[in-house]
Amino acid sequence: MTPNFSLTLGLCCLIFGCAPSLYWIHESTPIPSCQPDRLPQWNDFVPRVPQDKRGAETAIRFLSHSPEGRLSIAFDREHSWVKPDLVEPKTPTLWQMSEQLLAHEQVHFLISCLVVRQANLSITPQDDLLEMLELTKLVAQRLNLQYDSATNHGLNLEVQNLWEAEVMRQFHELAVQSRSSTF
């Protein structure tokens, strides 16, 4: 890293803030609702030059686990991609774009995880697991579309920050709720 880039990066941190607002809360269950049991990073995505103007895409698979009566999501590495110049940004502008886009993609993962964790708390032995899987998938897809629309795919930073805060609030609240229900 060149000295000018480091200085510029430091100034960007002072102006825009570098502390990530997103964090992960592990689930203490035999089958975690979300795989990986952490926030995705750029090294989880396949570098690819897109056919359109998008910088990345997060693909998620929805799974059911019949004997356990649980649902889960899995980050789909094969179909998740990022523009190569955003993986290792060479300029402060690209670095900032990369950080903002990664946070946007992480919220997509968090939304789907949140919906699955909520579903797992409500599933009873009488529920049709495949029906619950389809319903959960539809809810997560709808919320993710609403998120992209509201944030203009992460370009509206003010609305993006509101979504991040609300998703993290609900993620934390659900973690507290699930811990209290297991005791």
CORGI-V720491 format. One record per pair of residues at least 24 apart in sequence whose C-alpha atoms are under 6 Angstrom apart, sorted by the first residue. I is the first residue (numbers start at 1). J is the second residue. Records with the same first field share a line. If there is no record, write none. Layout:
I = J, J
This chain:
9 = 92
33 = 72, 117
34 = 72, 73, 74, 113
35 = 74
42 = 87
45 = 77, 80, 81
46 = 81
47 = 81, 82, 83, 84
48 = 81, 82, 83
49 = 83
55 = 82, 83
56 = 81, 82
57 = 81
70 = 120
104 = 154
112 = 140
